Amino acid sequence: MVDDIDPRTVPPGMGDEDTSFFDPTRFKILIIGVVAALAGLMSGIDIGVVSGALDFFAKEFHPSTMALSWVVSSMMAGAALGSVCSSKLSQKIGRKRALICGAGVFVIGSLGCALSWSVPSMIFFRVVMGYAVGVSAFTAPLYLSEIASEESRGAMISTYQLMLTVGIFVAFLADTYFAYSGNWRGMFGFAAAPAFFFFIGVLFLPYSPHWLVMKGRLKEARSILLDLRNDPLETAKEIQAIRAQLETKQEGWSLLKRNGNFRRSVALGVLLQAMQQLAGINIVMFYAPKILQAAHFDSQAQLWCTAIIGLVNMLATFVAVGLVDRWGRKPILYVGFAVMAITMAVLAGLLHEGMADQASQMIAVFVLMVFCAGHAMSAGPLMWVLCAEIQPMSGRNFGMSISTLTNWLANMGVSVSFLPLMELFGAAGTFWLLAVFNFVFIGLTYLYVPETKGMSLNVIEERLLKGVKLRKLGRR
């Protein structure tokens, strides 16, 4: 039994790392990580596919501007619901089964969208797709963090974010292919394919050792960890660490009501996620063809330029992964928000002037690419990193759930309001508004966001609960 294993009694030599060129254990973890991270690919494809399908769907069903906005944003409503349910779902049936459910529901939702016969039916199946995305977006990073070794945890979780940007890019390419025939149903049908392969792949994944220990299935947990670590000493230590972690009682509303410092960390998590969405990235991801239409691009050029924007978004994610532990969180956020503010202001100016010549149109595409790069290297991944770092252990699940819910609700609010704002203020006025938001976020980053580079979670939690100002939590 695992209970009887004492790491100090493991014989010398057991657990020595495999120093051979090809390490089958690491390769096995890599394969598991890639398969689990396909949840990100699934989510990214859902985000990207609607941008290309929107105009063709509108030509067939002639929805109002508000109805068309709800076709886009209904996915976020479903995702918000999924994120609320996912914590209890992944705890009750396990991370693996929750991912299987998410993949299966996504297949149903995407095929339903492809077969939609009206605007309400499309909205309904978009909610179904969103629910699957919400469940997977919460569960996949959780599963990856529990499967990965301590040394590979950061890279494994980053793989999810990377796969999401890959999914957006792949969806933009699929949109471009189907756009030649105006086949919006094919675009949504295509989204079912990666979800189906994800469904099959997850069936072969091991259960999370953390969840198995939680359920008292210690023998199974030890067997899986031993297979993944190939080190009895490390396995025994990890089992003990999991059991110690599970002894920390997770609290939610009760802790929020009685502890003002926890309320501060939850409020900061809400602010960070609101800043991420109000920066405007999903407006560009969802409505890139419409933005380019306002810049007088023809339909095919709109989709090809959108695909290029998706490629830049994917590649820039590597920058954040490489710099976050070298530059720190706040410097990257300053740069990212400054880039986004300037590019939105430039785009607003170009739209105001009309962009009648080809040179200004090319500048508009370049500006959109720089904007996406600025977001992908900063607010995109870093808000999730910060939200996890600032929550105390006893309230981390609750704090992260509230942050995730805020992300989807803000995403929905931005998406549903964009087209009406375009009608009310015009394209130039709307992007001036986004530029102002991003300038304001530079100030909010200075006032409230801590620099957590190189700080242990225990130290951050200790300083938070002592009442240290939020922006000083990371200072030594």
DRENMARKOL-260046 format. One line per field, with one value per residue (C-alpha): residue number from 0; residue in one letter; x, y, z. Coordinates in nm, 3 decimals, padded with zeros to 5 digits, m for minus. Example, Ala and Ser with C-alpha at 12.3 -4.5 7.8 and 13.67 -1.06 7.14 Angstrom:
BEGIN
num	[0; 1] $
residuo	[A; S] $
east	[01.230; 01.367] $
north	[m00.450; m00.106] $
up	[00.780; 00.714] $
END
This chain:
BEGIN
num	[0; 1; 2; 3; 4; 5; 6; 7; 8; 9; 10; 11; 12; 13; 14; 15; 16; 17; 18; 19; 20; 21; 22; 23; 24; 25; 26; 27; 28; 29; 30; 31; 32; 33; 34; 35; 36; 37; 38; 39; 40; 41; 42; 43; 44; 45; 46; 47; 48; 49; 50; 51; 52; 53; 54; 55; 56; 57; 58; 59; 60; 61; 62; 63; 64; 65; 66; 67; 68; 69; 70; 71; 72; 73; 74; 75; 76; 77; 78; 79; 80; 81; 82; 83; 84; 85; 86; 87; 88; 89; 90; 91; 92; 93; 94; 95; 96; 97; 98; 99; 100; 101; 102; 103; 104; 105; 106; 107; 108; 109; 110; 111; 112; 113; 114; 115; 116; 117; 118; 119; 120; 121; 122; 123; 124; 125; 126; 127; 128; 129; 130; 131; 132; 133; 134; 135; 136; 137; 138; 139; 140; 141; 142; 143; 144; 145; 146; 147; 148; 149; 150; 151; 152; 153; 154; 155; 156; 157; 158; 159; 160; 161; 162; 163; 164; 165; 166; 167; 168; 169; 170; 171; 172; 173; 174; 175; 176; 177; 178; 179; 180; 181; 182; 183; 184; 185; 186; 187; 188; 189; 190; 191; 192; 193; 194; 195; 196; 197; 198; 199; 200; 201; 202; 203; 204; 205; 206; 207; 208; 209; 210; 211; 212; 213; 214; 215; 216; 217; 218; 219; 220; 221; 222; 223; 224; 225; 226; 227; 228; 229; 230; 231; 232; 233; 234; 235; 236; 237; 238; 239; 240; 241; 242; 243; 244; 245; 246; 247; 248; 249; 250; 251; 252; 253; 254; 255; 256; 257; 258; 259; 260; 261; 262; 263; 264; 265; 266; 267; 268; 269; 270; 271; 272; 273; 274; 275; 276; 277; 278; 279; 280; 281; 282; 283; 284; 285; 286; 287; 288; 289; 290; 291; 292; 293; 294; 295; 296; 297; 298; 299; 300; 301; 302; 303; 304; 305; 306; 307; 308; 309; 310; 311; 312; 313; 314; 315; 316; 317; 318; 319; 320; 321; 322; 323; 324; 325; 326; 327; 328; 329; 330; 331; 332; 333; 334; 335; 336; 337; 338; 339; 340; 341; 342; 343; 344; 345; 346; 347; 348; 349; 350; 351; 352; 353; 354; 355; 356; 357; 358; 359; 360; 361; 362; 363; 364; 365; 366; 367; 368; 369; 370; 371; 372; 373; 374; 375; 376; 377; 378; 379; 380; 381; 382; 383; 384; 385; 386; 387; 388; 389; 390; 391; 392; 393; 394; 395; 396; 397; 398; 399; 400; 401; 402; 403; 404; 405; 406; 407; 408; 409; 410; 411; 412; 413; 414; 415; 416; 417; 418; 419; 420; 421; 422; 423; 424; 425; 426; 427; 428; 429; 430; 431; 432; 433; 434; 435; 436; 437; 438; 439; 440; 441; 442; 443; 444; 445; 446; 447; 448; 449; 450; 451; 452; 453; 454; 455; 456; 457; 458; 459; 460; 461; 462; 463; 464; 465; 466; 467; 468; 469; 470; 471; 472; 473; 474; 475] $
residuo	[M; V; D; D; I; D; P; R; T; V; P; P; G; M; G; D; E; D; T; S; F; F; D; P; T; R; F; K; I; L; I; I; G; V; V; A; A; L; A; G; L; M; S; G; I; D; I; G; V; V; S; G; A; L; D; F; F; A; K; E; F; H; P; S; T; M; A; L; S; W; V; V; S; S; M; M; A; G; A; A; L; G; S; V; C; S; S; K; L; S; Q; K; I; G; R; K; R; A; L; I; C; G; A; G; V; F; V; I; G; S; L; G; C; A; L; S; W; S; V; P; S; M; I; F; F; R; V; V; M; G; Y; A; V; G; V; S; A; F; T; A; P; L; Y; L; S; E; I; A; S; E; E; S; R; G; A; M; I; S; T; Y; Q; L; M; L; T; V; G; I; F; V; A; F; L; A; D; T; Y; F; A; Y; S; G; N; W; R; G; M; F; G; F; A; A; A; P; A; F; F; F; F; I; G; V; L; F; L; P; Y; S; P; H; W; L; V; M; K; G; R; L; K; E; A; R; S; I; L; L; D; L; R; N; D; P; L; E; T; A; K; E; I; Q; A; I; R; A; Q; L; E; T; K; Q; E; G; W; S; L; L; K; R; N; G; N; F; R; R; S; V; A; L; G; V; L; L; Q; A; M; Q; Q; L; A; G; I; N; I; V; M; F; Y; A; P; K; I; L; Q; A; A; H; F; D; S; Q; A; Q; L; W; C; T; A; I; I; G; L; V; N; M; L; A; T; F; V; A; V; G; L; V; D; R; W; G; R; K; P; I; L; Y; V; G; F; A; V; M; A; I; T; M; A; V; L; A; G; L; L; H; E; G; M; A; D; Q; A; S; Q; M; I; A; V; F; V; L; M; V; F; C; A; G; H; A; M; S; A; G; P; L; M; W; V; L; C; A; E; I; Q; P; M; S; G; R; N; F; G; M; S; I; S; T; L; T; N; W; L; A; N; M; G; V; S; V; S; F; L; P; L; M; E; L; F; G; A; A; G; T; F; W; L; L; A; V; F; N; F; V; F; I; G; L; T; Y; L; Y; V; P; E; T; K; G; M; S; L; N; V; I; E; E; R; L; L; K; G; V; K; L; R; K; L; G; R; R] $
east	[00.000; 00.109; 00.053; 00.340; 00.592; 00.843; 01.063; 01.352; 01.348; 01.378; 01.708; 01.990; 02.000; 01.624; 01.475; 01.793; 01.696; 01.723; 02.004; 01.973; 01.905; 01.553; 01.365; 01.046; 00.893; 00.927; 00.800; 00.495; 00.421; 00.466; 00.210; m00.037; 00.015; m00.043; m00.361; m00.503; m00.406; m00.621; m00.898; m00.731; m00.733; m01.106; m01.172; m00.961; m01.142; m01.475; m01.351; m01.210; m01.473; m01.758; m01.570; m01.570; m01.921; m02.096; m02.149; m02.262; m02.502; m02.643; m02.704; m02.914; m03.119; m03.108; m03.082; m03.088; m02.762; m02.845; m02.943; m02.614; m02.428; m02.602; m02.498; m02.139; m02.178; m02.413; m02.105; m01.968; m02.298; m02.265; m01.899; m01.985; m02.235; m01.978; m01.712; m01.952; m02.035; m01.686; m01.533; m01.790; m01.811; m01.435; m01.433; m01.726; m01.656; m01.288; m01.083; m01.061; m01.435; m01.511; m01.286; m01.465; m01.801; m01.672; m01.549; m01.874; m02.093; m01.874; m01.922; m02.299; m02.296; m02.080; m02.282; m02.599; m02.463; m02.379; m02.739; m02.908; m03.239; m03.292; m03.127; m03.267; m03.144; m02.797; m02.793; m02.902; m02.627; m02.371; m02.464; m02.410; m02.065; m01.987; m02.078; m01.828; m01.561; m01.624; m01.587; m01.273; m01.111; m01.133; m01.055; m00.772; m00.519; m00.616; m00.553; m00.224; m00.098; m00.176; m00.017; 00.299; 00.612; 00.716; 00.986; 00.750; 00.433; 00.474; 00.545; 00.258; 00.001; 00.142; 00.081; m00.293; m00.274; m00.054; m00.298; m00.580; m00.399; m00.323; m00.696; m00.784; m00.533; m00.655; m01.016; m00.923; m00.764; m01.077; m01.294; m01.089; m01.123; m01.500; m01.553; m01.494; m01.824; m01.992; m02.030; m02.081; m02.222; m01.891; m01.708; m01.905; m01.893; m01.515; m01.508; m01.645; m01.339; m01.076; m01.332; m01.394; m01.021; m00.988; m01.272; m01.095; m00.758; m00.885; m01.023; m00.662; m00.535; m00.467; m00.679; m00.541; m00.340; m00.459; m00.824; m00.756; m00.597; m00.895; m01.124; m00.909; m00.786; m00.424; m00.301; m00.418; m00.269; 00.068; 00.064; m00.005; 00.253; 00.516; 00.448; 00.476; 00.777; 00.961; 01.099; 00.971; 01.123; 00.959; 00.632; 00.625; 00.704; 00.435; 00.170; 00.253; 00.242; m00.100; m00.237; m00.100; m00.254; m00.593; m00.589; m00.616; m00.989; m01.116; m01.356; m01.563; m01.837; m01.769; m01.405; m01.511; m01.758; m01.525; m01.186; m01.136; m00.793; m00.943; m01.202; m00.912; m00.751; m01.085; m01.155; m00.811; m00.877; m01.205; m01.027; m00.751; m00.997; m01.209; m00.896; m00.802; m01.136; m01.196; m00.857; m01.044; m00.870; m01.185; m01.340; m01.051; m01.075; m01.454; m01.501; m01.173; m01.347; m01.596; m01.314; m01.133; m01.459; m01.472; m01.121; m01.260; m01.104; m01.294; m01.435; m01.147; m00.881; m01.066; m01.038; m00.676; m00.572; m00.767; m00.571; m00.242; m00.358; m00.433; m00.082; 00.077; m00.142; m00.015; 00.354; 00.349; 00.236; 00.587; 00.721; 00.518; 00.633; 00.996; 00.987; 00.746; 01.010; 01.285; 01.120; 00.850; 00.473; 00.432; 00.691; 00.534; 00.186; 00.305; 00.448; 00.142; m00.117; 00.091; 00.116; m00.258; m00.350; m00.130; m00.244; m00.614; m00.561; m00.381; m00.658; m00.923; m00.738; m00.713; m01.083; m01.169; m00.972; m01.151; m00.857; m00.932; m00.579; m00.398; m00.115; m00.349; m00.523; m00.190; m00.109; m00.444; m00.358; m00.013; m00.168; m00.409; m00.120; 00.082; m00.224; m00.269; 00.101; 00.081; m00.209; m00.072; 00.259; 00.100; m00.261; m00.359; m00.154; m00.034; m00.377; m00.424; m00.080; m00.148; m00.498; m00.356; m00.067; m00.265; m00.528; m00.457; m00.452; m00.771; m00.969; m00.783; m01.056; m01.323; m01.105; m01.013; m01.378; m01.485; m01.200; m01.295; m01.662; m01.568; m01.360; m01.650; m01.907; m01.680; m01.610; m01.983; m02.049; m01.779; m01.891; m02.261; m02.203; m01.944; m02.174; m02.429; m02.140; m02.015; m02.361; m02.388; m02.038; m01.901; m01.589; m01.347; m01.530; m01.545; m01.171; m01.095; m01.287; m01.070; m00.757; m00.873; m00.944; m00.592; m00.434; m00.639; m00.522; m00.160; m00.255; m00.454; m00.156; 00.066; m00.185; m00.303; m00.103; 00.183; 00.513; 00.523; 00.832; 01.052; 00.814; 00.682; 00.308; 00.347; 00.516; 00.255; m00.025; 00.142; 00.176; m00.180; m00.327; m00.117; m00.290; 00.002; m00.112; m00.192; 00.075; 00.338; 00.255; 00.551; 00.811; 01.074] $
north	[00.000; 00.358; 00.443; 00.212; 00.367; 00.596; 00.783; 00.761; 00.380; 00.354; 00.175; 00.384; 00.374; 00.335; 00.632; 00.738; 00.935; 00.779; 00.968; 00.794; 00.998; 00.860; 00.858; 00.650; 00.788; 01.149; 01.056; 00.893; 01.208; 01.417; 01.207; 01.226; 01.603; 01.654; 01.442; 01.623; 01.960; 01.882; 02.028; 02.362; 02.285; 02.210; 02.539; 02.736; 02.590; 02.688; 03.046; 03.066; 02.888; 03.129; 03.428; 03.275; 03.130; 03.443; 03.627; 03.317; 03.220; 03.576; 03.566; 03.251; 03.342; 03.726; 03.772; 04.114; 04.264; 04.169; 03.813; 03.777; 03.898; 03.630; 03.363; 03.453; 03.523; 03.233; 03.010; 03.215; 03.181; 02.803; 02.820; 03.023; 02.752; 02.482; 02.654; 02.673; 02.302; 02.176; 02.192; 01.960; 01.747; 01.684; 01.612; 01.369; 01.166; 01.246; 01.466; 01.201; 01.133; 01.507; 01.554; 01.265; 01.429; 01.763; 01.610; 01.418; 01.721; 01.932; 01.683; 01.699; 02.079; 02.130; 01.885; 02.054; 02.391; 02.241; 02.115; 02.426; 02.518; 02.860; 03.131; 02.996; 02.644; 02.781; 02.974; 02.662; 02.443; 02.720; 02.711; 02.333; 02.381; 02.649; 02.421; 02.165; 02.435; 02.559; 02.211; 02.135; 02.476; 02.417; 02.045; 02.008; 02.241; 02.084; 01.733; 01.841; 01.995; 01.672; 01.439; 01.641; 01.621; 01.931; 02.010; 01.987; 02.136; 02.487; 02.363; 02.112; 02.375; 02.617; 02.348; 02.393; 02.766; 02.696; 02.438; 02.690; 02.936; 02.650; 02.571; 02.930; 02.926; 02.589; 02.712; 03.023; 02.801; 02.582; 02.892; 03.008; 02.670; 02.648; 03.017; 02.958; 02.768; 02.965; 02.641; 02.761; 02.420; 02.261; 02.505; 02.392; 02.028; 02.052; 02.157; 01.814; 01.631; 01.734; 01.685; 01.330; 01.249; 01.412; 01.192; 00.877; 00.989; 01.064; 00.709; 00.587; 00.843; 00.740; 00.873; 01.166; 01.033; 01.331; 01.237; 00.870; 00.963; 01.192; 00.891; 00.662; 00.454; 00.470; 00.152; 00.274; 00.618; 00.469; 00.241; 00.529; 00.760; 00.486; 00.434; 00.808; 00.882; 00.547; 00.640; 00.480; 00.757; 01.036; 00.841; 00.799; 01.166; 01.278; 01.056; 01.202; 01.557; 01.494; 01.360; 01.658; 01.896; 01.726; 01.784; 02.159; 02.225; 02.408; 02.690; 02.924; 03.164; 03.116; 03.224; 03.510; 03.640; 03.632; 03.717; 04.059; 03.965; 03.675; 03.915; 04.128; 03.836; 03.730; 04.089; 04.111; 03.785; 03.930; 04.252; 04.061; 03.855; 04.160; 04.341; 04.044; 04.046; 04.423; 04.458; 04.341; 04.022; 03.817; 04.100; 04.054; 03.672; 03.660; 03.958; 03.988; 03.949; 04.223; 04.452; 04.390; 04.444; 04.790; 04.836; 04.755; 04.408; 04.167; 03.846; 03.614; 03.863; 03.905; 03.533; 03.493; 03.795; 03.654; 03.327; 03.520; 03.704; 03.367; 03.245; 03.549; 03.495; 03.136; 03.221; 03.509; 03.272; 03.123; 03.467; 03.472; 03.121; 03.222; 03.560; 03.524; 03.393; 03.619; 03.960; 03.913; 03.957; 04.334; 04.443; 04.209; 04.340; 04.701; 04.625; 04.424; 04.685; 04.966; 04.777; 04.705; 05.065; 05.210; 04.961; 05.015; 05.392; 05.356; 05.128; 05.377; 05.653; 05.447; 05.359; 05.726; 05.822; 05.557; 05.339; 05.383; 05.294; 04.960; 05.094; 05.188; 04.849; 04.668; 04.887; 04.784; 04.415; 04.474; 04.667; 04.381; 04.134; 04.347; 04.383; 04.005; 03.956; 04.208; 04.024; 03.672; 03.759; 03.933; 03.945; 03.621; 03.373; 03.590; 03.665; 03.292; 03.264; 03.556; 03.439; 03.105; 03.268; 03.522; 03.288; 03.133; 02.753; 02.718; 02.925; 02.850; 02.638; 02.897; 03.189; 03.024; 02.931; 03.294; 03.412; 03.163; 03.260; 03.628; 03.555; 03.392; 03.650; 03.939; 03.759; 03.726; 04.090; 04.215; 03.986; 04.065; 04.441; 04.479; 04.483; 04.718; 04.947; 04.942; 05.054; 05.320; 05.474; 05.348; 05.135; 05.418; 05.518; 05.159; 05.106; 05.440; 05.303; 04.989; 05.204; 05.401; 05.078; 04.950; 05.279; 05.259; 04.899; 05.018; 05.227; 04.947; 04.713; 04.961; 05.017; 04.664; 04.389; 04.232; 04.117; 03.750; 03.642; 03.417; 03.427; 03.109; 03.068; 03.032; 03.373; 03.540; 03.386; 03.487; 03.849; 03.858; 03.736; 03.991; 04.270; 04.377; 04.592; 04.387; 04.543; 04.479; 04.111; 03.995; 04.224; 04.067] $
up	[00.000; m00.065; 00.300; 00.391; 00.153; 00.318; 00.068; 00.313; 00.295; m00.082; m00.160; m00.308; m00.685; m00.723; m00.901; m01.080; m01.389; m01.730; m01.898; m02.231; m02.542; m02.572; m02.243; m02.291; m01.969; m02.080; m02.425; m02.266; m02.063; m02.378; m02.568; m02.278; m02.260; m02.633; m02.631; m02.326; m02.472; m02.778; m02.561; m02.636; m03.009; m02.983; m02.803; m03.051; m03.349; m03.195; m03.153; m03.505; m03.713; m03.642; m03.785; m04.134; m04.114; m03.991; m04.322; m04.514; m04.234; m04.234; m04.610; m04.573; m04.264; m04.260; m03.880; m03.716; m03.593; m03.235; m03.334; m03.523; m03.214; m03.010; m03.261; m03.168; m02.797; m02.714; m02.711; m02.420; m02.233; m02.263; m02.164; m01.853; m01.756; m01.829; m01.620; m01.323; m01.348; m01.433; m01.085; m00.929; m01.244; m01.258; m00.885; m00.898; m01.212; m01.255; m01.488; m01.759; m01.774; m01.764; m02.071; m02.246; m02.173; m02.300; m02.627; m02.684; m02.617; m02.849; m03.134; m03.085; m03.070; m03.379; m03.588; m03.463; m03.579; m03.919; m03.952; m03.808; m03.972; m03.809; m03.603; m03.269; m03.349; m03.428; m03.100; m02.908; m03.054; m03.004; m02.634; m02.641; m02.798; m02.542; m02.253; m02.381; m02.419; m02.064; m01.918; m02.120; m02.057; m01.682; m01.675; m01.927; m01.755; m01.421; m01.559; m01.719; m01.394; m01.206; m01.463; m01.526; m01.317; m01.123; m01.381; m01.680; m01.527; m01.669; m02.019; m02.007; m01.908; m02.166; m02.427; m02.372; m02.448; m02.749; m02.885; m02.846; m03.074; m03.316; m03.319; m03.408; m03.694; m03.826; m03.810; m04.009; m04.276; m04.287; m04.314; m04.611; m04.784; m04.740; m04.821; m05.192; m05.205; m04.924; m04.728; m04.371; m04.276; m04.376; m04.149; m03.844; m03.951; m03.972; m03.604; m03.506; m03.645; m03.384; m03.107; m03.229; m03.232; m02.891; m02.764; m02.890; m02.755; m02.404; m02.376; m02.364; m02.112; m01.751; m01.467; m01.270; m00.972; m00.770; m00.827; m00.751; m00.417; m00.349; m00.400; m00.182; m00.478; m00.362; m00.531; m00.874; m00.813; m00.722; m01.026; m01.265; m01.105; m01.108; m01.478; m01.547; m01.324; m01.340; m00.999; m00.675; m00.461; m00.661; m00.672; m00.294; m00.236; m00.481; m00.323; 00.018; m00.123; m00.281; 00.046; 00.238; m00.015; 00.011; 00.386; 00.319; 00.333; 00.026; 00.111; m00.102; 00.003; 00.374; 00.332; 00.104; 00.365; 00.664; 00.509; 00.352; 00.216; 00.023; m00.116; m00.243; m00.427; m00.580; m00.687; m00.850; m01.034; m01.165; m01.272; m01.453; m01.656; m01.739; m01.859; m02.076; m02.258; m02.275; m02.444; m02.756; m02.866; m02.920; m03.119; m03.361; m03.349; m03.398; m03.628; m03.821; m04.161; m04.072; m03.957; m04.285; m04.473; m04.316; m04.460; m04.810; m04.853; m05.077; m04.924; m05.016; m04.905; m04.575; m04.495; m04.608; m04.401; m04.107; m04.140; m04.135; m03.822; m03.661; m03.749; m03.583; m03.277; m03.253; m03.300; m03.051; m02.776; m02.781; m02.681; m02.359; m02.268; m02.319; m02.142; m01.850; m01.605; m01.738; m01.775; m01.514; m01.534; m01.509; m01.770; m02.025; m01.942; m01.978; m02.321; m02.427; m02.327; m02.479; m02.809; m02.808; m02.724; m02.999; m03.264; m03.186; m03.208; m03.543; m03.677; m03.562; m03.744; m04.062; m04.050; m03.996; m04.308; m04.515; m04.633; m05.002; m05.121; m05.103; m04.885; m04.600; m04.632; m04.592; m04.292; m04.139; m04.173; m04.024; m03.734; m03.659; m03.661; m03.419; m03.195; m03.183; m03.112; m02.828; m02.669; m02.727; m02.558; m02.259; m02.138; m02.315; m02.109; m01.819; m01.672; m01.614; m01.454; m01.220; m01.127; m01.011; m00.822; m00.618; m00.469; m00.124; m00.116; 00.090; m00.161; m00.485; m00.645; m00.567; m00.676; m01.006; m01.071; m01.023; m01.249; m01.521; m01.499; m01.527; m01.836; m02.020; m01.909; m02.013; m02.340; m02.400; m02.313; m02.549; m02.833; m02.809; m02.793; m03.072; m03.376; m03.211; m03.112; m03.472; m03.585; m03.314; m03.314; m03.645; m03.688; m03.605; m03.286; m03.163; m03.203; m03.039; m02.739; m02.734; m02.752; m02.447; m02.257; m02.318; m02.206; m01.885; m01.831; m01.819; m01.515; m01.354; m01.398; m01.213; m00.932; m00.857; m01.029; m00.827; m00.976; m00.881; m01.075; m00.862; m00.564; m00.404; m00.372; 00.004; 00.035; m00.185; 00.023; 00.350; 00.237; 00.105; 00.434; 00.626; 00.435; 00.213; m00.080; m00.390; m00.610; m00.341; m00.285; m00.488; m00.337; m00.118] $
END
